């Protein structure tokens, strides 16, 4: 499949307008070889990195992308011409920093609904990117900057001269070197930081700020940050295995983790329900199975409207 045509189909698929026949052909093409799959993933990351940009001239951008792709030799490694094309694509939107250029420390990553990605950033930081997540990384003379949406475990390489900053949808993090899990989805409006090692400065959009130490969990509920001690064990590969482990965890935090994994929004009919505590482990259960377990364990009832799930029933008090 021609690269420009593949890019067009990725765009149509992301917008939900790809025909059934083209969808099947795309799936078969991706399954035909590892090279095809890699090309698809790289172009998908480029497309998703451009989604936040305003009012793109789509037709002009396709033409510039096609020209960039066709002008590169097919004998060169995929990454060289893919990122060259990405540069042209980004320039047409006036946002070159979104994608990696030659001799640049800027990179973009994205994971789909059924994939987890593990990779290292140029500074040596290791990242486990959970499903439905995006990450953009850039390093300059003063700091390392990540634009982030979704859920990930970060093992940040120590570099005192370049603090590591993460801008989420509703919160920000600053660290020098540490290991933590960060959950911040734009659709949720809430965020969760669980620190296993080191120290994290956790700042909300309303400028509320807390310092989290190892063994601390910080929960941003939309108006304030709540910090409490917890058992934080960020076992490598937990995203890949689909593990969600909770030990006497408030339902407010359980909800954020479920939102990140299943791509839903969870709300409570009464605010005190978020204070109820749950202990248990989920391992690749369906969302329906998880909801049944929570209902049985906590005495909740749940209803679903589109991607929004509402819990109702008993309330709890904070002990």
Secondary structure, DSSP 4 states (H G I P E B T S, - for coil): --HHHHHHHHHHHHTT---HHHHHHHHHHHHT-HHHHHHHHHHHHHHHHTTTSSS--HHHHHHHHHHHHHTS-TTS-HHHHHHHHHHHHHHHHT-GGGS--TT---EEEE--TT--EEEE-TTS-EEEE-SS-EEEEEE-SSEEEEEEEEEEEEEPPP-TTSEEEEE-SSEEEEESS-EEEEEE-TTT--EEEEEEESEEEEEETT--EEEEETTEEEEE-SS-EEEEE------TTTTTTTEEEEEEEEHHHHHHHHHHHHT-EEEESSGGGGG-EEEEEEES--HHHHHHHHHHHH-EEEEEETTEEEEEE------
